[in-house]
Amino acid sequence: MYEFNTEIDLPFKQAIEKGHEVLLEHHLGIVSDVDVQTIFKNKMDKTIPDYHFFGACNTILADRGVLSSEPNADTLFPCHFIMR
């Protein structure tokens, strides 16, 4: 399995805010914050359903457990948290 799923019973914009808050509470640094819906609209004038993702990483854990022993493992980072 390469994914885990959960549902949040909040309006989409509030769910994004809550997702951001929870990632920070778990000491994950947010390295990207992408509003895919807006990008599609601006770049291609295409309307898609709500779609947003965060790239996040626990940098201390990544350095201690992975990058210090296998520098090329950075291709696996960051973890993506997709909200639709």
C-alpha positions in Angstrom: 0.0 0.0 0.0 1.4 3.4 -0.9 -1.3 5.6 0.5 -3.5 6.2 3.6 -6.8 7.9 3.4 -9.0 9.7 5.8 -12.0 12.0 5.5 -12.4 15.3 7.3 -15.9 16.6 7.9 -15.1 20.3 7.2 -15.6 22.6 4.3 -12.7 22.3 1.9 -10.9 25.6 2.8 -11.2 24.8 6.5 -9.9 21.3 5.9 -6.8 22.8 4.2 -6.2 25.0 7.2 -6.7 22.1 9.6 -4.4 19.9 7.5 -1.7 22.6 7.6 -2.2 23.0 11.4 -2.0 19.2 12.0 1.2 18.8 10.0 2.9 21.5 12.0 1.7 20.0 15.3 3.4 16.7 14.3 6.7 18.6 13.6 6.5 18.3 9.9 8.0 21.1 7.9 5.9 22.2 5.0 8.1 22.5 2.0 5.4 23.0 -0.6 1.8 24.2 -0.5 0.1 23.7 -3.9 -3.4 24.8 -4.9 -3.8 22.5 -7.9 -7.3 23.8 -8.7 -6.0 27.4 -9.1 -3.0 26.4 -11.1 -5.2 24.5 -13.6 -7.6 27.5 -13.8 -4.8 30.0 -14.3 -2.6 28.0 -16.7 -5.2 26.1 -18.8 -8.5 27.9 -18.0 -9.7 24.4 -16.8 -12.0 24.0 -13.9 -11.4 20.9 -11.8 -12.8 19.8 -8.4 -11.1 21.0 -5.2 -7.5 19.7 -5.2 -4.7 20.9 -2.9 -1.5 19.2 -1.6 1.2 19.8 0.9 4.7 18.5 0.6 5.9 17.9 4.2 8.9 16.3 5.9 10.3 15.7 9.4 13.8 17.0 8.6 15.4 15.7 11.8 14.0 12.2 11.3 14.9 12.3 7.6 18.5 13.2 8.4 18.9 10.9 11.3 17.3 7.8 9.8 17.7 8.1 6.0 19.8 10.8 4.5 22.9 10.4 6.7 23.1 6.7 5.6 21.7 7.0 2.0 22.1 10.4 0.4 20.1 9.4 -2.7 17.0 8.6 -0.6 16.1 12.3 -0.9 14.2 11.3 -4.0 11.5 9.9 -1.7 11.0 13.3 0.0 8.8 15.1 0.8 5.8 13.2 1.8 2.7 14.4 0.0 -0.6 15.1 1.7 -3.3 15.4 -0.9 -6.6 17.0 -0.2 -9.6 16.6 -2.5 
